[in-house]
Amino acid sequence: MRKIFFKIGPLRSSIRLLIAAGVLRYTGPFGTYDALPLIGRLLFWVAAIVVAGGPIHVCVHFLTRKFNQTRRSAIASLFAGVVIGSIPATAAVMAVFAYFVGRSFDMVTYPVMWGNVVVIGLVIAVIQFWPRIAHISTIPATEQPPSPPPPPDETSHKPDLKPIVPLLSKISQYAEPEDIISFSMRDHYVEITTRNGVEMLLMRFQDINNLLGDLQGCRLHRSHWAAAAHVTDLRRSGRAHEVILSDGRTLPFSASYLDCVKTMLEEKSAA
């Protein structure tokens, strides 16, 4: 599965960038419409997107991973990454222009060129990063209702031993073991959903499965896993099966994992 993710991810990105280069070839910003022939404009924009896209992509990738508590903060991080990354990207575009056209821009025109790079970079960044941002919760972690503390057990004096979950050390948001709801594969990222929001980690499914420690749960599908505490019911949707989670979401599960899900629900009912 990991090999498939690594093949499809770059292929999708390459197709999107080629489409962007094709659109820019016909619109011809920066005076390239008059300065270059049709094929020359295509080659120019492919080269410009490659050399200018690097710093923009790095900035956007870093900021959206660091500030992804809510969808709003992720969108603001995307915009900030484009603005910052466009500073070196503009110089790169000017160098490519000088190579293809044979004349360089005056540094007086740098602010105008930078503004154009920001606009174009923003459009491409939204196309590239929106699938990741779309899965981030719109509710800030501070607005999530706190989970009620468990009632004290007056008949037992055993210490409250929480399950050891190494996965918690890998995510940036604060979470207790009982806050983990589910995780799913999204290309070569793992989307982890907790009571406090959503976080994306660059990791294989098997690697994150090895970090669950004592956390009880069940693999539902080759791409989905859910914590036992947050699976409330299962139902049939047409020919497919799906589980209902405590946050209202549903996840599909394969027939091969049906026994595991049923056993998990039976144990919860018995408890």
NUBA-131202 format. One record per atom (N, C-alpha, C): residue in one letter; x, y, z. Coordinates in steps of 0.001 Angstrom, whole numbers, plus 500000, padded with zeros to 6 digits. Example, Ala and Ser with C-alpha at 12.3 -4.5 7.8 and 13.67 -1.06 7.14 Angstrom:
2
A513190494310507800 A512300495500507800 A513200496700507800 S512850497750507080 S513670498940507140 S512900500030507870 
END
This chain:
271
M500815498797500000 M500000500000500000 M500849501254500000 R501934501224500761 R502786502409500827 R503342502761499455 K503718501705498655 K504254501963497327 K503211502638496457 I501953502216496591 I500891502822495795 I500737504286496153 F500764504627497465 F500637506013497903 F501750506873497313 F502975506366497349 F504103507161496872 F504082507319495350 K503401506399494645 K503285506540493197 K502173507521492831 I501027507443493517 I499878508267493170 I500081509710493588 G500669509954494795 G500838511317495286 G501616512212494334 P502856511854493964 P503615512685493017 P502951512781491654 L502243511725491216 L501573511769489919 L500482512831489920 R499690512875491000 R498646513888491088 R499246515289491085 S500308515473491854 S500940516791491921 S501483517205490554 S502094516275489847 S502655516594488531 S501557516989487544 I500431516272487598 I499325516592486693 I498787517992486987 R498644518319488279 R498138519648488642 R499085520745488173 L500376520529488339 L501351521541487927 L501375521700486405 L501217520600485681 L501181520697484221 L499937521456483750 I498822521231484441 I497607521974484101 I497817523469484348 A498441523796485495 A498714525196485806 A499634525818484760 A500664525076484350 A501581525594483324 A500856525806482006 G499922524892481678 G499159525048480452 G498270526282480463 V497639526552481624 V496796527748481739 V497645529013481619 L498791529031482298 L499664530209482237 L500271530393480853 R500440529300480118 R500961529416478749 R500009530238477886 Y498716530032478059 Y497736530750477235 Y497470532164477744 T497536532382479064 T497297533732479581 T498536534613479441 G499734534027479574 G500978534757479321 G501253535923480249 P501212535730481606 P501576536836482505 P503047537239482347 F503411538382482962 F504786538920482965 F505260539290481558 G504340539487480640 G504734539859479289 G505229538709478446 T505063537475478928 T505558536319478170 T504696536038476938 Y503455536536476934 Y502589536283475775 Y503181536895474506 D503712538100474632 D504293538777473476 D505762538427473261 A506452538060474353 A507900537855474257 A508285536457473797 L507386535472473972 L507759534087473675 L506705533436472790 P507105532490471932 P506123531715471157 P505389530731472068 L504421530021471522 L503570529147472318 L504369528085473067 I505237527362472366 I506035526318473013 I507010526937474008 G507579528086473652 G508503528762474560 G507820529177475859 R506553529621475744 R505825529994476961 R505574528783477836 L505252527636477226 L505031526429478012 L506297526022478752 L507433526020478047 L508697525659478689 L509053526650479791 F508794527943479525 F509084528960480538 F508281528707481803 W506979528445481668 W506144528294482860 W506389526981483590 V506755525946482855 V507145524707483541 V508384524957484393 A509385525634483794 A510613525936484542 A510329526884485699 A509481527894485473 A509186528871486526 A508463528228487699 I507500527344487396 I506753526676488468 I507661525764489269 V508585525081488588 V509487524162489293 V510418524922490236 V511101525962489717 V512097526662490540 V511432527578491573 A510285528158491242 A509617529046492190 A508734528269493153 G508230527116492690 G507344526335493548 G508052525714494732 G509369525476494613 G510109524858495715 G510021525634497013 P510482526915497056 P510413527659498318 P508988527891498804 I508050528079497880 I506656528275498306 I506119526997498935 H506374525866498298 H505882524588498829 H506477524300500211 V507769524548500375 V508425524284501667 V507798525145502770 C507599526432502493 C507025527340503495 C505595526944503846 V504791526667502832 V503391526300503079 V503311524968503826 H504114524006503411 H504102522687504063 H504480522814505538 F505519523594505831 F505970523751507219 F504907524436508072 L504353525544507585 L503414526323508385 L502081525614508568 T501573524942507528 T500288524258507670 T500384523033508565 R501566522454508687 R501727521337509627 R501894521826511060 K502504523007511219 K502749523530512564 K501508524216513137 F500753524904512290 F499579525646512749 F498337525066512074 N497875523924512578 N496719523261511980 N495665522905513025 Q495595523736514100 Q494614523445515143 Q493185523543514607 T492936524503513719 T491633524645513082 T491845524892511598 R490745524774510848 R490837525024509412 R491214526478509136 R490705527399509985 R491022528816509776 R492510529069509936 S493119528484510975 S494550528696511177 S495373528048510074 A494902526919509536 A495615526262508434 A495548527109507165 I494382527725506905 I494250528590505728 I495149529820505872 A495171530412507090 A496050531560507322 A497512531162507149 S497876529947507585 S499246529466507427 S499587529267505951 L498613528769505181 L498843528605503743 L499123529958503092 F498303530958503420 F498496532283502839 F499851532866503250 A500205532734504549 A501482533261505020 A502654532548504348 G502529531225504157 G503594530476503496 G503817530922502059 V502712531228501360 V502839531715499985 V503514533087499955 V503088533977500872 V503663535330500908 V505158535275501192 I505563534472502180 I506982534374502538 I507777533668501443 G507241532531500971 G507956531759499956 G508083532485498630 S507173533449498379 S507228534185497111 S508405535157497040 I509008535466498180 I510158536387498164 I511326535780497376 P511808534567497753 P512859533970496902 P512307533453495574 A511019533067495560 A510444532547494323 A510416533615493231 T510182534873493617 T510157535960492635 T511523536127491980 A512568536076492793 A513922536174492233 A514192535022491274 A513669533831491612 A513868532674490733 A513137532865489409 V511904533409489457 V511146533655488229 V511857534698487361 M512419535732487995 M513136536763487248 M514360536176486553 A515034535238487218 A516202534594486605 A515781533728485422 V514671532998485570 V514180532169484464 V513763533049483289 F513121534177483587 F512696535100482541 F513909535628481763 A514944536012482505 A516148536527481858 A516787535476480951 Y516708534209481360 Y517294533134480561 Y516508532909479273 F515169532902479373 F514353532593478203 F514202533785477255 V514081534988477811 V513800536155476987 V515067536892476596 G516116536763477390 G517364537433477066 G517475538821477651 R516544539205478469 R516643540497479167 R516108540322480576 S516651541071481510 S516275540933482910 S515315542039483301 F514586541791484395 F513696542793484945 F514495543829485722 D514001545050485729 D514550546089486603 D514086545804488027 M514972545978489012 M514611545711490399 M513462546593490870 V513201547695490155 V512059548542490515 V510754547777490311 T510751546852489370 T509541546078489094 T509402544856490008 Y510373544652490909 Y510316543474491795 Y509035543419492619 P508578544521493269 P507333544434494054 P506136544008493216 V506049544526491984 V504930544142491114 V505036542667490760 M506248542235490411 M506472540830490091 M506153539945491296 W506565540386492488 W506290539613493707 W504785539466493930 G504030540546493699 G502581540458493855 G501963539455492903 N502451539431491663 N501940538461490694 N502288537030491097 V503501536837491613 V503916535499492055 V503068535044493235 V502734535973494141 V501882535629495280 V500520535135494796 V499923535849493845 V498594535464493337 V498647534092492673 I499632533905491780 I499737532623491088 I500093531507492073 G501027531793492994 G501419530791493979 G500267530407494896 L499408531382495222 L498272531108496094 L497290530160495419 V497035530380494140 V496111529503493410 V496652528072493366 I497943527945493043 I498540526606492952 I498600525946494332 A498926526721495383 A499014526153496735 A497655525659497217 V496591526408496898 V495250525971497294 V494909524647496611 I495247524530495322 I494978523278494602 I495770522123495220 Q497020522397495623 Q497884521344496155 Q497521520942497586 F497190521930498438 F497071521655499864 F495628521593500369 W494658521981499536 W493295521998500055 W492795520621500489 P493127519496499794 P492664518198500289 P493081517929501732 R494275518395502123 R494704518200503515 R493944519127504463 I493761520397504072 I493105521376504932 I491627521046505110 A490999520463504083 A489565520189504139 A489195519217505249 H490153518393505711 H489864517405506744 H490125517929508152 I490584519182508270 I490859519745509587 I489570520298510178 S489383520107511453 S488162520562512119 S488058522078512103 T486807522577512017 T486567524023512053 T486411524547513476 I486397523651514453 I486182524055515851 I487514524065516580 P487932525199517171 P489187525235517918 P489160524272519094 A490341523786519441 A490429522841520557 A489935523459521848 T490112524798522033 T489689525452523267 T488178525505523400 E487438525343522265 E485993525397522316 E485367524016522441 Q486169522977522399 Q485645521636522557 Q485199521431523996 P484014520842524218 P483578520606525596 P484501519627526287 P484938519944527491 P485845519024528190 P485140517723528523 S485880516652528438 S485295515356528758 S485061515267530266 P483882514792530670 P483591514719532104 P484494513708532792 P484928514007534000 P485782513048534712 P484982511811535086 P485616510657535101 P484899509428535469 P484474509469536927 P483326508882537251 P482867508884538647 P483825508105539535 P484042508578540730 P484965507864541631 P484425506502542021 D485293505540542068 D484932504181542470 D485244504023543944 E484178504100544740 E484372504068546191 E484694502674546706 T484411501640545875 T484641500269546345 T486040499774546021 S486803500561545303 S488135500108544907 S489159501167545259 H490294500741545674 H491384501645546010 H492558501480545053 K492293500848543910 K493355500665542937 K493628501985542237 P494878502291541956 P495187503539541251 P494615503525539832 D494250504709539321 D493704504858537970 D494855504813536969 L495041503635536383 L496148503441535451 L495667503713534034 K496217504741533420 K495840505066532052 K496647504201531083 P496053503870529951 P496819503091528958 P498002503892528433 I499078503184528186 I500273503820527626 I500136503831526106 V500141505034525528 V499946505192524085 V501099506033523527 P502147505409522965 P503288506178522415 P502891507157521324 L501745506926520675 L501304507814519595 L501126509252520074 L500756509446521343 L500491510783521863 L501726511677521793 S502912511085521847 S504138511887521782 S504449512352520364 K503738511811519371 K503999512167517982 K503127513319517493 I502037513611518187 I501136514659517716 I501374515935518512 S501115517068517876 S501425518360518488 S500360518806519478 Q499113518420519268 Q498034518852520159 Q498037518023521434 Y497534518625522523 Y497449517889523786 Y496270516933523729 A496478515702524122 A495400514721524105 A495716513621525111 E494673513094525723 E494764511932526589 E494452510688525752 P494805509501526249 P494515508291525462 P493040508165525077 E492143508546525991 E490711508417525709 E490212509435524685 D491053510424524338 D490650511427523345 D490806510928521915 I491603509892521694 I491834509383520341 I490587508658519853 I490051509105518720 I488822508527518172 I489125507550517045 S489898507994516058 S490159507136514902 S491349507681514122 F491836506901513185 F492789507427512211 F492565506722510882 S492869507471509785 S492629506988508426 S493794507405507538 M494056506630506504 M495103506957505546 M494572507958504525 R495345509016504270 R495050510015503238 R496319510170502391 D496353509525501236 D497575509419500446 D498654508795501334 H499823509454501491 H500856508881502351 H500870509553503722 Y499757510209504099 Y499603510775505438 Y498573509967506228 V498719509998507547 V497725509418508435 V496952510573509077 E495628510564508916 E494755511586509505 E494275511078510860 I494759511701511941 I494403511291513297 I493310512219513816 T492177511647514228 T491063512430514756 T490957512204516258 T491000513293517027 T490821513241518473 T489668514160518853 R489341514187520118 R488301515104520577 R488711516561520400 N490012516804520258 N490519518178520153 N490754518639518721 G490518517783517745 G490717518195516363 G491349517096515525 V491939517498514418 V492507516562513444 V493961516933513203 E494805515920513054 E496220516156512771 E496683515162511718 M497572515618510829 M498096514771509756 M499561514446510051 L499923513175509953 L501300512736510158 L501769511971508927 L502995512241508525 L503605511509507415 L504103510178507966 M503294509133507798 M503597507861508446 M502803506739507764 R503342505517507808 R502622504379507269 R501572503900508268 F500549503208507749 F499488502689508614 F500062501727509654 Q500950500827509220 Q501498499847510146 Q502343500511511225 D503067501603510859 D503900502286511849 D503055502908512952 I501959503565512568 I501119504188513586 I500368503131514385 N500068502008513768 N499412500912514482 N500308500365515590 N501623500405515357 N502570499934516371 N502741500917517525 L502211502140517369 L502326503156518419 L501091503259519288 L500121502352519095 L498876502438519871 L499046501935521306 G500062501115521544 G500313500649522903 G499133499889523472 D498611500354524635 D497520499673525334 D496141500135524880 L496081501036523915 L494786501577523486 L493984500499522770 Q492750500275523259 Q491899499244522694 Q491150499790521479 G491122499005520416 G490428499414519213 G490443498304518199 C490008498634516994 C489882497613515961 C490172498217514600 R490906497493513793 R491099497902512407 R489816497595511645 L489279498600510957 L488012498460510260 L488193498124508785 H489313498567508252 H489499498557506799 H491001498680506583 R491454498492505384 R492889498639505144 R493347500078505355 S492386501027505414 S492740502440505578 S492141503079506826 H491438502326507678 H490749502937508812 H490934502111510081 W491017502817511213 W491073502206512544 W490247503070513485 A489567502467514457 A488755503229515409 A488976502694516811 A488951503603517794 A489099503230519200 A487805502601519697 A487931501573520532 A486749500866521026 A485823501796521794 A486384502719522545 A485575503605523370 A484689504531522552 H485018504745521284 H484286505714520463 H483450505070519363 V483405503738519305 V482516503049518368 V481192502821519068 T480127503447518593 T478824503368519278 T477866502378518633 D478015502125517341 D477079501209516674 D477631500848515298 L477018499847514686 L477357499508513302 L476064499390512508 R476144499624511214 R474962499544510368 R475383499138508965 R474377498755508208 R474616498361506822 R474106499465505913 S474944499905504965 S474575500943504013 S474680500347502607 G473531499841502087 G473578499139500809 G474308497823500967 R475329497616500192 R476142496398500296 R477325496586501226 A477507497800501706 A478671498099502548 A478274498167504017 H479274497998504890 H479095498145506326 H479822499395506791 E479323500007507853 E480003501156508426 E479716501226509915 V480672501813510649 V480495502000512088 V480170503464512347 I479436503698513430 I479095505051513856 I479990505398515039 L480651506559514961 L481581506973516003 L480931507976516951 S481563508200518079 S480999509067519105 S480885510515518666 D481684510945517671 D481599512326517189 D480618512489516030 G479846511428515726 G478835511511514681 G479308511066513317 R480623510866513137 R481131510432511843 R480874508942511645 T480960508511510410 T480895507090510087 T482139506702509306 L482578505468509496 L483720504929508762 L483326503571508189 P483735503288506954 P483416501973506385 P484320500898506988 F483811499668507010 F484681498574507424 F484418497365506537 S485467496597506330 S485392495441505454 S484740494277506182 A484145493377505397 A483472492219505983 A484447491350506773 S485724491370506378 S486714490549507077 S486959491034508503 Y486601492282508803 Y486783492819510156 Y485467492884510930 L484390492292510391 L483078492367511034 L483092491709512407 D483726490539512538 D483772489851513832 D484455490698514890 C485535491390514484 C486257492238515437 C485366493367515948 V484604493991515024 V483727495093515414 V482610494598516322 K481996493459515971 K480920492913516800 K481421492552518195 T482588491928518263 T483162491575519568 T483427492818520401 M483929493864519763 M484208495108520460 M482938495717521045 L481845495711520277 L480571496260520770 L479972495391521865 E480106494063521740 E479587493156522778 E480313493362524095 E481633493549524036 E482404493776525257 E482020495107525912 K481734496118525083 K481301497411525634 K479943497280526306 S479028496508525689 S477699496331526273 S477773495557527592 A478657494556527609 A478789493761528837 A479381494562529971 A480271495511529635 A480877496347530662 A479865497328531232 
END
